[in-house]
Amino acid sequence: MEKMKQSKGLMPAACLRTQMLTAAVMWSVVGVFLFSRGFFNIIQIHDPYKPVWIGLALVAGLFKAKVILEKTAGKIVARIRQRPEPSCLFGFMPVKSWLLIGGMILLGVLLRKSPLNRSLVWSIYIAIGAALFASSRIFWKNWKGFQVGS
């Protein structure tokens, strides 16, 4: 128990509204980064179906945002609202989610190094980026109207 008390002093503490803002910024920035990386790479490829790839990626990304990531964002919002004030800044997501993010970063590296069609690779980046950015609005909406205990 004493070790836990000591380690808590090393964690960056933040109010819940700041945690909501951190989640919003993180999802938005990563979404824009992935979308931009995918888009600017795919437009350099000589593929007559580029517009189709981009269109399909956007549709897939917005579908993923609506069906999966909005629910995930809602769970994170609920988690933030249930946390004590102040608490660890990065605790707005459980450790399991941070490990999942690390795994997704690794998959992104492997995807870029894979022999897959480059249009497909960059379309996946566009789709994931669009999904993250679109679903980040859940955090922004909750941050804007955030009140402790609400």
C-alpha positions, 0 to 999 in steps of 0.5 A: 500500500505504501508503494501505491501512495508513493507512486501516486505522487509521481502521476500528473494529476488533473481536474476532470474537465482537463481530462475530458479536454485531453481525450478530445485533443488526443482523439482529434490530433491523432485523427487528423494526423492519420487522415492527413498521412493517408490522404497525402500519401494516397494522392501521390500514388499513380492509381486511377481508382484513387477517388474510389479508395478515398471515398470508400475510406471515408464511408468506412471511417464514418461508419466505424465512428458511428457504430464503434468509436462513439460508444467507446468515447461515451464509455470514456466520458462516463469513466471520466465523470466517475473519477475523483477530482483531481486524479491521474491525467492519463487515467481517463482510459484504463491501462488495457486501452493504453496497451491497445493503442500501443498495439495499434501503433505497432500494427500501423508500422507493420501495415506500412512495411507490408507488401499490401497495395499502397492504396489500401494501406493509405485508405486504412489510414484515412478511414481510421483518422476520419473515424477518430476525428468524427467521434472526437466530437463526443469529447468536445461536446462533453468538455464544453458543458462539463461540470463536476457532478453532472 
